[in-house]
Amino acid sequence: MASAAEQLAANMNFGAFARAKELQKRLLFTLGVLIIYRIGTYVPLPGVDMGQFTMLFEQQSCGVLGMFNMFSGGAVERMAIFALNVMPYISASIIMQLMAATVPALERLKKEGGEQGRKQINQYSRYLTVVLAAAQGFAIAVAMQQPSTDGVTIAQNPGAFFVIVTVSTLVGGTMLLLWLGEQITARGVGNGVSLIIFAGIIAEMPRALFQTLEQGRTGDLNAGLVIGLIAMLIAVLAFVVVIERSQRRLLTQYPKRQVGNRMMGGESSFLPLKLNTAGVIPAIFASSLLLLPATAAGFSAQSGPAWLTGLVAFVGPGQPAFIAFYGAMIVFFTFFYTSITFNPEDVADNLKKYGGFLPGIRPGKRTAEYLDHVLTRLTVIGAAYLAAVCLLPEILRMQNPSIPFYIGGTAVLIVVSVTLDTVGQIQSHLLAHQYEGLIKKTKLRGRKR
């Protein structure tokens, strides 16, 4: 079976893609949704003085606002209806997963409720997303009403009506993006929420690279530094691809058993454990928790009290405190998310249930302990890898704040991970189409005979 799958995958070409009509529809649907998302990043919030906001953004573009603008696909820079992006949903998902691991009722709902229980937890996450988006929208609306040093506000007509319109628009934009992401997951190709973040980063990355080259041409950045940054970006891309595809394969064997007059089993296979089991989720979780509160504070830092300005500067990107918190949260979420997605006891029980075992390891508890030991060692390497890649641009920016966020870091990690996942799903659809074609041909031949 495996050899047949490999042979079919090797024979895939553009001809096979041309015949896969269902896949084409899914890709076109995904592309259409992403175009709608990109259009929304250019629709500004009503009642905002874009001249004043542009001045504020230019002052903070190398700090919190600039980094959050990267994840929103430029929507923050234009103060668009999608300025919050899907970050409130990611924050809500973090909170719900933490609660599901600590609150007994939610833990039972997750384990015993099956698919319905997971749907219920996802629904709770949506409710919490509305609350978080409303709170963040309210903080942004209030901050935009605060006068600057010359007495001018970003809000053209400050007041309760401006706050209501801003909050409802930002909340509506976030929930629309969440719905679009779910539609991509159900009717398109890839994970919808991840693809929305991916599309925003990809849309802004060429401009950031062009600005870097322009800074090298004008002398704002040393030409040698620009060449080194481009070489570093290519090296990080290659490194991320290698690590994301790396896995530890544990040999599993199944004993022979007689079923009727036939002898079944006696086969061996591999249990693959990815080097980075958590994927890109820890980086997104850590970024969302660090950036969202700081973004709202950044709007009012210029006109707010001195302690708020100092706090924003202390925890801003490129600062030692930001690097320390960012690294610690990445490591924490790597272990936390790995423990959620891979349960050694469940895997050991399933192996024992079907008669499988790891050579030299007793089934049951010993197998679970061995899997936990191997997974912990892999997670240490994965956490170190994620922290190194994500903190690389921050360390560089400590030396030169003009270096863009896109050189290494979370942006490259998201781009590579989402690309690999989407390509893998496309290949799965093509493989399924190939199998369907073979089955139809076999049926036709059988009828002729």
Secondary structure, 3 states (H helix, E strand, C coil): CHHHHHHHHHCCCHHHHHHCHHHHHHHHHHHHHHHHHHHHCCCECCCECHHHHHHHHHHHCCCHHHHHHHHCCCCCCCCECCCCCCHHHHHHHHHHHHHHHHCHHHHHHHHHCHHHHHHHHHHHHHHHHHHHHHHHHHHHHHHHHCCCCCCCCCECCCCHHHHHHHHHHHHHHHHHHHHHHHHHHHHCCCCHHHHHHHHHHHHHHHHHHHHHHHHHHHCCCCHHHHHHHHHHHHHHHHHHHHHHCCEEEEEEECCEEEECCEEEECCEEEEEEECCCCCCHHHHHHHHHHHHHHHHHHHHCCCCCHHHHHHHHHCCCCCHHHHHHHHHHHHHHHHHHHHHHCCHHHHHHHHHHCCCECCCCCCCHHHHHHHHHHHHHHHHHHHHHHHHHHHHHHHHHHHCCCCCCCCCHHHHHHHHHHHHHHHHHHHHHHHHHHHHHHHHHHHHHHHHC
